[in-house]
Amino acid sequence: MAAEGENRKVKDSVFVDLFGRDVTAKENFISLYNALHGTSLRPEDTELVPEMLESAMYMSYANDVAMQVNGQVVVLIEHQSTINRNMPLRLLDYVARIYEKIVPAKKKYYRSRVCVPMPEFYVLYNGTDDYPEEDEMRLSDSFTYPGGKKPSQVPLELVVKVYNINLGKGDALLGKCGALRQYSEFIGLVRKARAEGKDEPLTWAVKEAIGRGILPGYLERKSTEVINMLTMEYDYAVDVAAQKEESLAEGIRIGEERGLEQGRQETVRLIMDKLNLSLTQVMDALNVPPSERDSFASKL
């Protein structure tokens, strides 16, 4: 595990720190692993090897938490406050880069088989939009298919299990992992403080959580770091929202200049380009009926 207080380029979130980097991260991660698998691994008997990918960019361009567990499985966990349907593609990229780290390049050319730990993929969602308690995303949903029909088997698949970890939605999982429940309770206090317009809402949330026995040791040790991480997460979310608003405003302007139909096409292109969304995702957002989608796509 990384040493506490280590000077890193990675812009961590509270979730990443709590389950991937803090001095309590091993215990917290194993508790989460046990909750996901129905196992009873103990920290003292379990070997974890961190497999996080370093990045100097915004936190969303590096993976969140990835661990080899006893050399048998590599578990990739992403924490999201908005649902991104491109997560299978992103996780494919992450696990390929992790395997590059694990397997020396020359071994890939050996005639004998090189064994690698089995990958598992999870997204833990704690956004404010309504979302099911459990869901799945599949890489094959992003493929284009000859004739537009998905075959019964695809040559490459990656399945991401999605869990809603909001209180009242993800109680089945939260009830099995105390650290995850307390994290969700703490984020609930942060939202409450902001919604009620409290002075210094993050400071209030930290003090309130400690008073309620929510992550008390962690927050007492790292209150300043936690506030800084939450501030960075909030600034990033505001930046993304501003990009969305800018894209839509630009689309409206183009629509006024060039006519409604062409304006809609330009809006779609702008949104796909600036927000890195697929055409299917944009058509979903615009509620384009299935019967009109082929015609819609052909005009872009």
C-alpha positions as CSV (number, residue, x, y, z in Angstrom):
1,M,0.0,0.0,0.0
2,A,1.2,3.6,-0.6
3,A,2.5,5.3,2.4
4,E,0.2,7.8,4.1
5,G,0.9,11.3,3.1
6,E,2.9,10.3,0.1
7,N,3.2,13.0,-2.6
8,R,1.3,11.6,-5.6
9,K,0.3,13.0,-8.9
10,V,-3.0,11.1,-8.8
11,K,-6.0,13.2,-7.8
12,D,-7.6,10.7,-5.5
13,S,-11.2,10.7,-4.4
14,V,-12.3,9.8,-0.8
15,F,-13.5,6.4,-2.1
16,V,-10.1,5.6,-3.7
17,D,-8.2,6.7,-0.6
18,L,-10.5,4.8,1.8
19,F,-10.4,1.5,-0.2
20,G,-7.1,1.8,-2.1
21,R,-4.5,3.9,-0.4
22,D,-5.1,4.7,3.3
23,V,-3.5,2.7,6.1
24,T,-6.9,1.1,6.6
25,A,-7.4,0.4,2.9
26,K,-6.4,-3.3,3.1
27,E,-9.0,-4.0,5.8
28,N,-11.6,-1.9,4.0
29,F,-11.0,-3.5,0.6
30,I,-11.1,-7.1,2.0
31,S,-14.4,-6.3,3.8
32,L,-15.8,-5.1,0.4
33,Y,-14.4,-8.1,-1.4
34,N,-16.1,-10.4,1.1
35,A,-19.3,-8.5,0.7
36,L,-19.2,-8.9,-3.1
37,H,-18.2,-12.6,-3.0
38,G,-19.8,-14.0,0.2
39,T,-16.4,-15.0,1.4
40,S,-14.6,-14.5,4.8
41,L,-11.1,-13.6,3.9
42,R,-9.0,-12.1,6.7
43,P,-6.5,-9.3,6.2
44,E,-3.7,-11.2,8.0
45,D,-4.1,-14.1,5.6
46,T,-4.7,-12.3,2.4
47,E,-2.1,-10.9,0.0
48,L,-3.2,-7.7,-1.9
49,V,-1.2,-6.2,-4.7
50,P,-2.4,-2.7,-5.8
51,E,-2.8,-2.3,-9.5
52,M,-4.0,1.3,-9.8
53,L,-2.8,3.1,-12.9
54,E,-1.1,6.5,-12.3
55,S,-2.2,9.6,-14.1
56,A,-1.5,13.3,-13.8
57,M,-4.9,14.2,-15.3
58,Y,-8.3,14.5,-13.8
59,M,-9.3,11.6,-11.6
60,S,-11.7,10.2,-14.1
61,Y,-8.9,9.4,-16.5
62,A,-7.2,7.0,-14.1
63,N,-8.8,3.9,-12.7
64,D,-10.1,3.9,-9.2
65,V,-9.3,0.8,-7.2
66,A,-7.7,-2.4,-8.6
67,M,-6.2,-5.2,-6.5
68,Q,-4.7,-8.6,-7.1
69,V,-6.1,-10.9,-4.5
70,N,-3.9,-13.8,-3.5
71,G,-2.4,-13.8,-7.0
72,Q,-5.6,-15.4,-8.3
73,V,-8.0,-12.6,-9.3
74,V,-7.6,-8.9,-10.2
75,V,-10.6,-6.9,-9.0
76,L,-11.3,-3.6,-10.7
77,I,-13.8,-1.3,-8.9
78,E,-14.9,2.1,-10.2
79,H,-16.9,4.5,-8.2
80,Q,-19.3,6.7,-10.1
81,S,-21.7,9.5,-9.3
82,T,-23.1,9.4,-12.8
83,I,-23.8,6.3,-14.9
84,N,-21.4,6.1,-17.9
85,R,-22.4,3.4,-20.4
86,N,-18.8,3.4,-21.7
87,M,-17.5,1.8,-18.5
88,P,-16.9,-1.6,-20.2
89,L,-14.7,0.1,-22.8
90,R,-12.8,2.0,-20.1
91,L,-12.4,-1.1,-18.0
92,L,-11.2,-3.1,-21.0
93,D,-8.5,-0.4,-21.4
94,Y,-7.6,-0.5,-17.7
95,V,-7.3,-4.3,-17.5
96,A,-5.2,-4.5,-20.6
97,R,-2.8,-2.0,-19.1
98,I,-2.7,-3.9,-15.8
99,Y,-1.9,-7.1,-17.7
100,E,1.0,-5.3,-19.4
101,K,2.3,-4.5,-15.9
102,I,1.8,-8.1,-14.7
103,V,3.2,-10.0,-17.7
104,P,6.8,-9.2,-19.0
105,A,6.6,-8.4,-22.7
106,K,8.8,-11.3,-23.8
107,K,6.7,-13.9,-22.0
108,K,3.8,-13.2,-24.3
109,Y,5.9,-14.8,-27.1
110,Y,6.6,-18.0,-25.2
111,R,5.1,-21.2,-26.6
112,S,3.9,-22.3,-23.2
113,R,0.8,-20.6,-21.9
114,V,1.2,-17.6,-19.6
115,C,-1.4,-17.6,-16.8
116,V,-2.8,-14.3,-15.5
117,P,-5.2,-13.6,-12.6
118,M,-8.9,-13.7,-13.6
119,P,-10.4,-10.2,-13.9
120,E,-13.6,-9.0,-12.2
121,F,-15.3,-5.6,-12.9
122,Y,-17.5,-3.6,-10.7
123,V,-19.1,-0.1,-10.7
124,L,-20.3,1.3,-7.4
125,Y,-22.9,4.0,-8.1
126,N,-23.8,6.7,-5.5
127,G,-25.3,9.4,-7.7
128,T,-28.7,11.2,-7.2
129,D,-30.5,9.8,-10.2
130,D,-32.8,6.9,-9.7
131,Y,-31.0,3.6,-10.5
132,P,-31.7,-0.1,-9.8
133,E,-30.0,-1.7,-6.8
134,E,-28.1,-4.0,-9.2
135,D,-27.4,-3.9,-12.9
136,E,-25.0,-5.1,-15.6
137,M,-23.2,-3.5,-18.4
138,R,-21.7,-5.5,-21.3
139,L,-19.0,-4.6,-23.7
140,S,-20.9,-6.4,-26.5
141,D,-23.6,-3.7,-26.2
142,S,-21.2,-1.2,-27.7
143,F,-20.3,-3.3,-30.7
144,T,-21.8,-2.7,-34.2
145,Y,-22.9,-5.9,-35.9
146,P,-23.2,-6.8,-39.6
147,G,-26.9,-6.5,-40.5
148,G,-27.6,-4.8,-37.1
149,K,-28.3,-8.1,-35.4
150,K,-26.3,-9.3,-32.4
151,P,-25.1,-12.9,-32.7
152,S,-25.8,-15.5,-30.0
153,Q,-22.0,-15.4,-29.2
154,V,-19.5,-12.6,-29.5
155,P,-15.8,-13.1,-29.8
156,L,-15.0,-10.6,-27.0
157,E,-17.1,-9.9,-23.9
158,L,-16.6,-8.0,-20.6
159,V,-19.3,-7.9,-18.0
160,V,-19.4,-5.1,-15.4
161,K,-21.6,-5.6,-12.3
162,V,-23.1,-2.3,-11.1
163,Y,-24.3,-1.8,-7.6
164,N,-26.2,1.2,-6.2
165,I,-24.6,2.1,-2.9
166,N,-27.0,4.8,-1.9
167,L,-28.6,4.4,1.5
168,G,-32.0,2.8,1.0
169,K,-31.0,1.4,-2.4
170,G,-27.9,-0.7,-1.8
171,D,-28.7,-1.9,1.8
172,A,-28.1,-5.5,0.9
173,L,-24.4,-4.8,0.0
174,L,-24.0,-2.0,2.6
175,G,-25.1,-4.4,5.3
176,K,-22.2,-6.7,4.6
177,C,-19.5,-4.0,4.5
178,G,-19.3,-1.5,7.3
179,A,-16.7,0.7,5.7
180,L,-18.9,1.0,2.5
181,R,-22.0,1.8,4.6
182,Q,-20.2,4.5,6.6
183,Y,-18.8,6.0,3.4
184,S,-22.3,6.2,1.9
185,E,-23.6,7.7,5.2
186,F,-20.8,10.3,5.1
187,I,-21.6,11.3,1.4
188,G,-25.2,11.6,2.5
189,L,-24.1,14.2,5.1
190,V,-22.1,16.1,2.5
191,R,-25.1,16.3,0.3
192,K,-27.3,17.4,3.2
193,A,-24.9,20.1,4.1
194,R,-24.7,21.5,0.5
195,A,-28.5,21.2,0.0
196,E,-29.2,23.1,3.2
197,G,-26.6,25.8,2.3
198,K,-24.6,25.4,5.5
199,D,-21.5,27.6,6.0
200,E,-18.4,25.5,5.2
201,P,-20.5,22.5,4.3
202,L,-17.6,20.0,4.0
203,T,-16.2,21.0,7.4
204,W,-19.7,20.6,8.9
205,A,-20.1,17.2,7.3
206,V,-16.8,15.9,8.6
207,K,-17.6,17.1,12.2
208,E,-21.1,15.8,12.0
209,A,-19.9,12.4,10.8
210,I,-17.3,12.1,13.6
211,G,-20.0,13.0,16.1
212,R,-22.2,10.2,14.8
213,G,-19.4,7.7,14.8
214,I,-19.2,7.6,11.0
215,L,-15.6,6.8,9.8
216,P,-14.4,8.5,13.0
217,G,-10.8,7.4,13.0
218,Y,-10.3,8.0,9.3
219,L,-11.9,11.5,9.3
220,E,-10.1,12.5,12.5
221,R,-6.8,11.6,11.0
222,K,-7.4,13.1,7.5
223,S,-10.0,15.8,7.8
224,T,-8.1,18.3,5.8
225,E,-7.2,15.8,3.1
226,V,-10.8,14.6,2.9
227,I,-12.1,18.2,2.5
228,N,-9.5,18.8,-0.3
229,M,-10.5,15.6,-2.1
230,L,-14.2,16.4,-1.9
231,T,-13.5,20.0,-3.1
232,M,-11.6,18.6,-6.1
233,E,-14.4,16.1,-6.9
234,Y,-17.0,18.9,-6.8
235,D,-14.9,21.1,-9.0
236,Y,-14.6,18.3,-11.5
237,A,-18.3,17.7,-11.5
238,V,-18.9,21.5,-12.1
239,D,-16.5,21.4,-15.0
240,V,-18.2,18.5,-16.6
241,A,-21.6,20.2,-16.2
242,A,-20.3,23.3,-17.8
243,Q,-19.0,21.4,-20.8
244,K,-22.4,19.8,-21.2
245,E,-24.1,23.2,-21.0
246,E,-21.6,24.7,-23.5
247,S,-22.2,21.8,-25.9
248,L,-26.0,22.1,-25.8
249,A,-25.8,25.9,-26.1
250,E,-23.6,25.6,-29.1
251,G,-26.0,23.1,-30.7
252,I,-28.9,25.5,-30.2
253,R,-27.0,28.4,-31.7
254,I,-26.1,26.3,-34.8
255,G,-29.7,25.2,-35.0
256,E,-30.9,28.8,-35.1
257,E,-28.3,29.6,-37.8
258,R,-28.7,26.6,-40.1
259,G,-32.3,25.4,-39.5
260,L,-33.8,22.9,-37.1
261,E,-32.9,19.6,-38.8
262,Q,-29.3,20.4,-39.5
263,G,-29.1,22.0,-36.0
264,R,-30.1,18.8,-34.4
265,Q,-27.5,16.9,-36.4
266,E,-24.8,19.4,-35.3
267,T,-25.9,19.1,-31.7
268,V,-25.6,15.4,-31.8
269,R,-22.1,15.6,-33.2
270,L,-21.0,18.1,-30.7
271,I,-22.3,16.1,-27.7
272,M,-20.7,12.9,-29.0
273,D,-17.4,14.7,-29.5
274,K,-17.2,16.8,-26.4
275,L,-18.7,14.3,-23.9
276,N,-17.3,11.1,-25.5
277,L,-20.7,9.5,-25.9
278,S,-21.8,6.9,-28.4
279,L,-24.6,7.6,-30.9
280,T,-26.8,5.1,-29.1
281,Q,-26.4,7.0,-25.8
282,V,-27.2,10.3,-27.4
283,M,-30.3,8.9,-29.1
284,D,-31.4,7.4,-25.8
285,A,-31.0,10.8,-24.2
286,L,-33.0,12.5,-27.0
287,N,-35.7,9.8,-26.8
288,V,-35.4,8.9,-30.5
289,P,-37.9,6.1,-31.2
290,P,-36.4,2.8,-32.3
291,S,-38.3,3.0,-35.7
292,E,-36.5,6.3,-36.5
293,R,-33.0,5.5,-35.4
294,D,-31.6,4.1,-38.7
295,S,-32.9,7.3,-40.5
296,F,-31.5,9.5,-37.7
297,A,-28.0,7.9,-37.9
298,S,-27.9,8.0,-41.7
299,K,-28.2,11.8,-41.6
300,L,-25.1,12.4,-39.4
